[in-house]
Amino acid sequence: MAQELATLAQKTADRLAEQRVGAVVAALAEDTVEIRGSGRTGADHGGAPGPDTLFEIGSVTKPFTALALARLASGGTVGLDEPLGDLLPDGTTVPSRDGSRITLRHLATHTSGLPRLPRGMLLQALLRPTKPDPYADCTAEALLSGLARTRLGAAPGKRFRYSNLGAGLLGLALARRAGTDYEALITREICAPLGMTDTLVTVDGARAERSAQGHSARRRPVEPWDLADLAGAGALRSTATDLVAFVRAQIDGGPEGLSEAIRLSRSVEHRTSRFAWVHLGWMAHRLHPRQGGHLQIWHNGGTGGFSSFVGFDPEKRVAVIALGNTQRPVDRPAFDLLRTLQKEHG
């Protein structure tokens, strides 16, 4: 099985590297995992990317933020249905609609009614299209000030509407309740229990030398993103090795203390169609019976210079992680590999 997995992972990494500067792919089936890289890291210290190369993972950060919510909720620190306003500074105005208030559950399932981006950000992007990090000005003060002037597109809980703003506010609110910052919260609640030492917001020292350089879709080097206080929406950096540990916990249940949170995160469902739904932090769908009827739970991500994908099937115990250091989605080859693993381990 190991040789077969290694071959599939390498073929997918090579396929991704054809149109990207570099890529790393991890393929997991039951207790076997193979990680392969292709192309270049693009950094001065160069070489091919591998299991311990750090990438910006963009919105793959959101399952971490949602799992932190489940962890704090299972421990009684917060409630899933606690209003967002209860975790923010006194005097903060949080929009509501039709008498419904935004809760933490709504933020983690993209059903808050909030827009995709913070108020005024789209205009800023149009006025300054070459700005290296469009989220750099998303300080807590700016986010909460804009929130007070934001109108909801639907009553909370009614409709799925993907929102970076909502996920970022969730991370900000959870860190505030926990009395720490977002990075320390994720380290304490998720990374430390799983032995993940390379999943973080701020990269320095030796890790900087293991970091890939981000590139635009035209393969030109770009500046990194940090997302300021919207970190919960997409600020994490990670490696294929760490993400394997994260997804293995999703499949196997994780260590004591985290397992309850994982169960809670997946017990929450908001249907978006007959075949698709969202959990806390994860997208999910079941393929049509003609495609095998397999379950796929996943999230993708993208920043100015990186793209990412994590997908798994807890029923077949298979998973795929794909990381690229180019602003070009890795989803299609990653989904293709996931379907291949599902067929072969059905």
C-alpha positions in Angstrom: 0.0 0.0 0.0 2.8 2.4 0.9 4.4 2.2 -2.6 1.0 2.7 -4.3 0.2 5.7 -2.1 3.7 7.2 -2.7 3.2 6.9 -6.5 -0.2 8.5 -6.4 1.0 11.4 -4.2 4.0 12.0 -6.4 1.9 12.0 -9.6 -0.5 14.5 -8.0 2.4 16.7 -6.8 4.0 16.6 -10.3 0.6 17.5 -11.9 0.2 20.5 -9.6 3.8 21.6 -10.1 3.3 21.8 -13.9 1.3 25.1 -13.4 2.7 26.2 -10.1 6.2 26.9 -8.7 6.0 24.0 -6.2 3.6 21.7 -4.4 3.5 19.1 -1.7 0.9 16.3 -1.5 0.1 14.0 1.4 -2.0 10.8 0.8 -3.4 8.9 3.8 -5.1 5.6 3.8 -5.9 3.9 7.1 -2.6 3.9 9.0 -0.3 4.6 6.0 0.7 8.1 4.9 3.0 9.2 2.1 4.1 12.8 1.5 5.7 13.9 -1.8 6.8 17.2 -3.2 7.6 18.6 -6.6 8.9 21.8 -8.1 10.6 24.5 -6.0 10.1 26.3 -2.7 11.0 29.5 -4.6 12.9 30.8 -1.6 16.5 31.9 -1.5 17.4 28.8 0.5 15.6 26.9 -2.3 15.3 23.3 -3.2 12.2 21.1 -3.6 9.4 21.5 -1.1 8.8 18.6 1.3 6.9 17.3 4.4 8.3 20.1 6.6 8.1 23.0 4.2 5.8 25.8 5.6 3.0 27.2 3.5 0.3 29.8 4.1 -2.8 27.7 4.3 -5.4 30.5 4.0 -8.9 29.4 4.7 -7.9 25.9 5.9 -7.4 28.0 9.0 -11.1 28.0 9.5 -11.5 24.4 10.6 -8.9 25.2 13.3 -10.9 28.2 14.4 -14.1 26.2 14.5 -12.4 23.3 16.4 -11.1 25.8 19.0 -14.8 26.9 19.4 -15.8 23.3 19.9 -13.0 22.7 22.3 -14.0 25.8 24.4 -17.7 24.8 24.2 -17.1 21.3 25.3 -15.1 22.6 28.3 -17.8 25.1 29.2 -15.8 28.3 28.5 -18.3 29.4 25.8 -21.7 28.2 24.4 -22.3 27.4 20.8 -25.4 29.5 20.9 -23.9 32.3 22.9 -24.4 35.7 21.2 -21.2 37.1 19.6 -21.8 40.4 21.4 -21.3 38.7 24.8 -17.6 38.0 23.9 -16.8 41.5 22.5 -15.9 44.7 24.3 -18.7 46.5 26.1 -20.4 49.0 23.8 -19.7 47.0 20.6 -22.7 47.1 18.3 -23.4 43.7 16.6 -26.1 43.8 13.8 -29.1 41.6 14.1 -32.1 40.9 11.8 -35.7 39.8 12.3 -35.1 39.7 16.1 -32.3 37.1 15.7 -28.8 37.7 17.1 -25.5 36.3 15.7 -24.2 33.4 17.7 -20.9 31.6 17.7 -22.5 28.6 15.9 -23.7 30.9 13.1 -20.1 32.2 12.7 -18.6 28.7 12.4 -21.2 27.5 9.9 -21.3 30.7 7.8 -24.9 31.3 8.6 -24.5 34.6 10.4 -25.8 36.7 7.5 -22.6 38.7 7.6 -21.0 39.7 4.2 -17.9 37.9 2.9 -15.5 40.8 3.7 -15.3 43.5 6.3 -17.1 46.8 5.5 -15.2 49.0 3.1 -12.6 46.3 2.2 -13.9 45.7 -1.3 -13.6 49.4 -2.0 -10.1 49.5 -0.7 -9.1 46.6 -2.9 -10.5 48.4 -5.9 -8.7 51.6 -5.1 -5.4 49.9 -4.2 -5.3 46.6 -6.3 -1.5 46.2 -5.9 -1.6 46.3 -2.1 0.5 43.3 -0.9 -1.9 42.2 1.9 -5.5 43.4 1.5 -6.2 42.3 5.1 -3.3 44.2 6.7 -5.6 47.0 8.1 -8.1 44.6 9.7 -7.3 45.5 13.3 -9.8 44.7 16.0 -10.7 48.4 16.3 -11.4 48.6 12.5 -13.3 45.4 12.4 -15.6 46.3 15.3 -16.2 49.8 14.1 -17.2 48.4 10.7 -19.3 45.7 12.3 -21.5 48.4 13.8 -22.3 49.7 10.3 -22.8 46.3 8.7 -26.2 45.1 7.5 -27.0 41.4 7.5 -28.0 39.7 4.2 -30.3 37.3 6.0 -31.5 36.5 9.5 -28.8 34.6 11.5 -29.2 30.8 11.1 -31.3 31.0 7.9 -28.9 30.9 5.0 -25.4 29.8 4.2 -23.2 32.7 3.1 -19.4 32.2 3.2 -17.9 34.9 5.3 -14.2 35.6 6.0 -15.5 38.4 8.3 -17.5 36.0 10.3 -14.7 33.5 10.7 -12.3 36.3 11.7 -14.7 37.7 14.3 -15.1 34.2 15.7 -11.3 33.9 16.2 -11.1 37.3 17.7 -14.0 36.6 20.1 -12.7 33.2 21.2 -9.2 34.6 21.9 -10.7 37.4 23.9 -12.8 35.0 26.0 -9.8 32.8 26.5 -7.7 35.7 27.6 -5.0 35.3 25.0 -4.3 35.9 21.3 -5.5 33.8 18.4 -2.1 32.1 17.7 -1.7 31.1 21.4 -5.3 29.8 21.5 -4.8 27.5 18.5 -1.4 26.3 19.9 -2.9 25.5 23.3 -6.2 24.0 22.3 -5.2 22.1 19.1 -1.6 22.0 18.2 -0.1 21.1 21.5 -2.4 18.1 22.1 -1.7 16.8 18.6 2.1 17.4 18.7 1.9 20.0 15.8 4.9 22.2 16.2 4.8 24.0 12.8 1.3 25.4 12.7 1.4 29.1 13.6 0.7 32.7 12.5 4.2 34.2 13.0 7.2 32.5 11.3 10.7 33.4 12.4 14.1 31.9 13.0 14.7 28.4 11.6 11.1 28.1 10.4 11.7 31.0 8.1 14.3 28.9 6.3 11.8 26.1 5.8 9.1 28.5 4.4 8.1 28.5 0.8 8.0 31.8 -1.1 4.5 32.7 -2.3 3.8 33.5 -6.0 1.1 35.1 -8.0 -0.8 33.1 -10.6 1.8 34.3 -13.1 4.5 32.8 -10.8 5.9 36.2 -9.6 7.0 36.4 -6.0 4.5 38.1 -3.7 4.6 39.4 -0.1 3.2 37.2 2.7 -0.3 37.9 4.2 -0.8 38.1 8.0 -4.5 39.2 8.2 -4.0 41.2 11.4 -6.9 40.6 13.8 -8.9 38.7 11.1 -6.4 35.8 11.8 -9.2 33.3 12.4 -10.2 33.5 8.8 -6.9 32.5 7.2 -3.7 33.5 8.9 -2.1 30.1 9.8 1.0 28.7 8.2 1.5 24.9 8.4 3.3 21.9 6.9 2.0 18.7 5.3 3.4 16.8 8.3 1.3 18.9 10.8 -1.8 18.8 8.6 -1.5 15.0 8.5 -1.7 15.0 12.3 -4.7 17.3 12.2 -6.6 15.2 9.7 -5.7 11.9 11.3 -7.4 13.2 14.5 -10.5 14.0 12.4 -10.6 10.4 11.2 -9.5 8.6 14.4 -11.1 11.0 16.9 -7.9 12.4 18.4 -6.6 12.3 22.0 -8.7 12.5 25.1 -9.9 16.0 25.5 -9.9 16.8 21.8 -12.1 13.9 20.8 -15.2 15.4 22.4 -14.6 18.6 20.5 -14.1 16.8 17.2 -17.4 14.9 17.7 -19.2 18.2 18.6 -17.8 20.0 15.5 -19.2 17.3 13.3 -22.5 16.8 15.1 -23.5 20.3 13.9 -24.9 20.4 10.4 -26.5 23.1 8.3 -27.8 21.8 5.0 -27.0 23.8 1.9 -28.6 21.4 -0.6 -29.8 17.8 -0.8 -26.3 16.4 -1.0 -24.2 19.1 0.7 -24.0 20.6 4.2 -21.6 22.5 6.5 -20.2 21.4 9.9 -18.4 23.6 12.3 -15.6 24.8 10.1 -15.9 22.1 7.4 -17.7 21.8 4.1 -19.2 18.3 3.3 -21.0 16.5 0.6 -21.9 13.0 -0.5 -21.1 12.1 -4.1 -23.9 10.8 -6.3 -24.4 7.0 -6.1 -23.1 6.8 -9.7 -19.8 8.4 -8.4 -19.6 5.9 -5.5 -21.8 7.7 -3.0 -18.7 8.5 -0.9 -18.6 11.1 1.9 -16.1 14.0 1.4 -15.4 16.5 4.2 -13.1 19.3 3.1 -11.9 22.8 3.1 -9.7 24.7 0.7 -7.7 27.9 1.0 -5.9 30.6 -0.9 -3.9 33.7 -0.2 -2.0 36.1 -2.4 0.7 33.6 -3.1 -0.5 30.2 -1.8 -3.3 27.6 -2.3 -4.3 24.7 -0.1 -6.7 21.8 0.3 -7.5 19.3 3.1 -10.1 16.6 2.4 -11.0 13.3 4.1 -13.5 10.5 4.3 -13.9 9.2 7.9 -15.9 6.2 6.6 -13.1 4.9 4.3 -10.3 6.4 6.5 -8.6 8.2 3.6 -7.4 11.8 3.3 -5.6 14.1 0.9 -3.6 17.3 1.7 -2.4 19.5 -1.1 -0.3 22.7 -0.6 1.0 25.0 -3.4 3.1 28.1 -3.3 1.3 29.8 -6.1 -2.1 31.6 -6.2 -3.7 28.9 -8.3 -6.3 26.5 -6.7 -5.1 23.0 -6.1 -8.7 21.6 -5.6 -9.3 19.6 -8.8 -6.2 17.4 -8.6 -6.7 17.0 -4.9 -10.3 16.0 -5.2 -9.3 13.6 -8.0 -6.8 11.9 -5.7 -9.3 11.7 -2.9 -11.8 10.0 -5.2 -9.1 7.6 -6.3 -8.3 6.7 -2.7 -12.0 6.2 -1.9 -12.5 3.8 -4.8 -9.4 1.8 -4.0 -10.3 1.5 -0.3 -14.0 1.1 -0.6 
